[in-house]
Structures are given as C-alpha cells and as structure tokens.
Amino acid sequence: MDGYEIIKEIRKRFDIPVMVVSAKDEDVSKIRGLEYGADDYLTKPFSPGELVARIKSHVRRYERLKGSLVPFEVISHKGMEINTASRKVYVNGREAQLTAREYELLVFLASNPGIVFTKEHLLTRIWGADYYGDTATIAVHIQKIRKKIEKDPSSPEFIETLWGTGYRFNK
C-alpha cells in the first residue's frame, strides 16, 4: 500500500490531522496527497522547528474544531447531508469531494445556519489566529465549495453572500 492509500484508509477510520512528510517535492505529488485527504504536505529537507510548528498548528485547529462540533451529527438541508462522523458530504445522494479546509468551512457555516460571518472571522476560525493569508482565501474556498454542492453555483441555495459583510448558511 502506498502513502496515498494509507491516507485514504486513515480518513475512512479516523478524524485526525494527517501530515505528509516526503522527499517527493513535485507539485503533482503534493496535490495528490492533499486531494487524498492530507491536511498538510512537508517536503524534505525541512527544519525541525517548522515541523513542530506545523504539528502544533494542526493540533490546535483539530482541538478547536472538535470542540465546536457535536460528535456523530448529521446536518441535513435541502437535499444536502453532512455526516460529521464520516466527514462525508452528500448532495442529492451523490458524494461531494471536499478538501479538508472546504469541509471545515462548510461544517462551520452549516452548524450555524442564519448567522452572518465576516471573512475575517471565518479565516481566524478555520485557518487559525496565526494564519497570515489574505481574506480572499475565504472567497476562493466558498467558490470551490459552491461548485461542488450547488446545482447552479452562480445562484447558490446553501451559502449566501452578503456583499460587504460576509457569508451565511441559508436556513
């Protein structure tokens, strides 16, 4: 079994952070690892300090998200079902393949229907307070989620944009 298959097996059985440490530094290897469910991909050589910082960051986010979710909850809305135990999302019976961050963002919004969240709040909540990225990251992830769960991403039913304010999950 190769590393990618191991990631798939871990994801089937456990809801834990997964980090790939590999000598393979080609983009295709990194993308494949992340698409199979890894939360991070670190290539050799790396500093021990960076490895420790990344692990701490993933553990903090994992603990924060685990505390915010009701175990084994199923969130259902207009033909979409999110099973937090299996970390799977189904739309009209078809599984939507979301990345780890897309899944976290969707679950957070769906767990708080009708509440408006700013991009800044979502960025801090999902990526963590130590993330230094741009809030445009949120818009990009929302767009990718919509392509995977909406019938018509240009006219979304699930995640609503409130221009100049943020996003909310429709009740």
C-alpha distance (Angstrom), angle and dihedral (degrees) to the residues before:
residue distance angle dihedral
M1 . . .
D2 3.81 . .
G3 3.80 126.3 .
Y4 3.79 93.7 -95.2
E5 3.80 91.5 55.5
I6 3.81 89.6 48.3
I7 3.81 89.8 55.0
K8 3.82 90.3 51.4
E9 3.81 91.2 50.1
I10 3.81 92.3 48.3
R11 3.81 90.4 50.6
K12 3.82 91.2 51.0
R13 3.80 92.4 54.1
F14 3.80 109.2 25.6
D15 3.78 140.1 40.2
I16 3.80 98.5 -147.2
P17 3.80 136.2 122.0
V18 3.81 113.3 -87.3
M19 3.81 122.7 -159.4
V20 3.79 123.5 -175.8
V21 3.80 116.7 -145.9
S22 3.78 109.1 -170.3
A23 3.76 145.7 152.9
K24 3.82 88.4 -136.4
D25 3.79 103.5 101.1
E26 3.80 100.4 169.2
D27 3.80 115.6 120.9
V28 3.81 91.7 -123.6
S29 3.84 90.8 58.4
K30 3.79 92.7 48.0
I31 3.81 93.0 46.9
R32 3.79 92.1 47.0
G33 3.82 91.9 50.6
L34 3.80 92.1 49.7
E35 3.81 92.6 45.3
Y36 3.80 90.7 51.7
G37 3.81 88.7 57.7
A38 3.79 109.3 -85.9
D39 3.79 114.0 144.9
D40 3.79 93.5 -150.4
Y41 3.81 140.4 7.3
L42 3.80 121.6 -151.4
T43 3.80 121.8 -174.8
K44 3.78 127.5 -148.5
P45 2.94 131.2 -79.4
F46 3.80 99.1 49.2
S47 3.76 136.0 147.1
P48 3.80 118.6 -100.9
G49 3.80 88.1 -129.0
E50 3.81 91.9 58.4
L51 3.81 91.4 48.9
V52 3.81 91.8 50.9
A53 3.83 92.1 46.3
R54 3.81 92.0 50.7
I55 3.80 92.7 47.8
K56 3.82 91.7 49.2
S57 3.81 90.4 48.6
H58 3.81 92.5 51.8
V59 3.80 92.9 45.8
R60 3.84 91.0 50.2
R61 3.81 91.7 50.6
Y62 3.80 91.8 44.5
E63 3.80 92.3 51.3
R64 3.81 91.9 45.3
L65 3.80 92.8 50.0
K66 3.80 94.8 42.9
G67 3.79 88.4 54.0
S68 3.81 91.4 51.7
L69 3.81 97.0 50.3
V70 3.77 128.5 75.1
P71 3.83 105.9 -127.8
F72 3.80 115.0 -108.2
E73 3.76 92.9 3.6
V74 3.78 121.0 160.8
I75 3.79 114.2 -153.7
S76 3.81 112.4 -160.5
H77 3.78 127.5 -173.9
K78 3.83 132.7 155.9
G79 3.80 96.7 -26.9
M80 3.81 95.3 -36.6
E81 3.79 121.2 112.4
I82 3.80 124.2 -172.3
N83 3.80 114.9 -167.4
T84 3.80 108.4 -164.5
A85 3.81 93.0 -170.1
S86 3.81 93.4 60.0
R87 3.84 95.0 26.2
K88 3.80 88.9 -130.1
V89 3.78 129.2 139.6
Y90 3.79 122.4 -157.1
V91 3.79 126.5 -170.3
N92 3.80 113.7 -166.8
G93 3.82 89.2 -20.7
R94 3.82 94.8 -51.1
E95 3.81 118.7 112.7
A96 3.81 114.4 -120.5
Q97 3.80 111.2 -144.7
L98 3.81 105.1 -137.4
T99 3.78 128.2 175.7
A100 3.80 117.2 -120.4
R101 3.82 92.6 -98.9
E102 3.80 93.3 45.1
Y103 3.79 89.1 51.2
E104 3.82 93.0 48.4
L105 3.79 91.3 49.4
L106 3.81 93.7 47.6
V107 3.82 93.4 47.0
F108 3.79 92.1 48.8
L109 3.81 92.7 50.7
A110 3.82 94.0 42.0
S111 3.82 90.6 48.6
N112 3.79 88.7 57.1
P113 3.83 104.8 42.5
G114 3.79 117.4 -174.6
I115 3.81 94.1 15.3
V116 3.79 116.7 119.2
F117 3.81 115.9 -135.4
T118 3.80 124.9 -168.8
K119 3.79 119.6 -131.3
E120 3.80 88.7 -112.4
H121 3.81 92.0 54.6
L122 3.81 92.4 48.1
L123 3.80 91.7 46.9
T124 3.81 91.6 52.3
R125 3.81 93.3 42.5
I126 3.81 97.3 48.7
W127 3.82 104.8 26.5
G128 3.82 96.8 31.3
A129 3.78 134.8 -117.1
D130 3.81 91.6 -80.6
Y131 3.84 93.5 60.1
Y132 3.81 112.3 112.8
G133 3.79 99.3 -168.4
D134 3.78 131.0 119.7
T135 3.81 123.2 -90.4
A136 3.82 86.9 -121.7
T137 3.82 83.8 81.2
I138 3.80 87.9 74.5
A139 3.81 93.6 52.9
V140 3.80 90.9 49.2
H141 3.81 92.8 50.0
I142 3.82 92.5 46.0
Q143 3.81 88.9 51.6
K144 3.82 91.1 50.9
I145 3.82 91.8 47.6
R146 3.80 90.8 50.3
K147 3.80 91.2 52.6
K148 3.79 88.7 55.3
I149 3.83 101.2 42.7
E150 3.80 108.6 24.5
K151 3.80 127.5 83.6
D152 3.80 87.9 -145.6
P153 3.83 112.3 16.7
S154 3.82 90.6 -165.8
S155 3.81 89.2 60.5
P156 3.82 103.6 35.9
E157 3.80 123.0 -161.9
F158 3.81 98.4 -173.5
I159 3.81 111.5 36.5
E160 3.78 114.4 38.1
T161 3.82 124.2 -160.0
L162 3.78 116.5 -139.4
W163 3.80 101.2 -162.0
G164 3.79 112.7 -126.3
T165 3.81 91.1 7.3
G166 3.80 114.5 56.9
Y167 3.78 141.7 -108.5
R168 3.78 139.0 -47.9
F169 3.77 136.6 -176.3
N170 3.82 109.9 -118.6
K171 3.78 115.7 -116.9
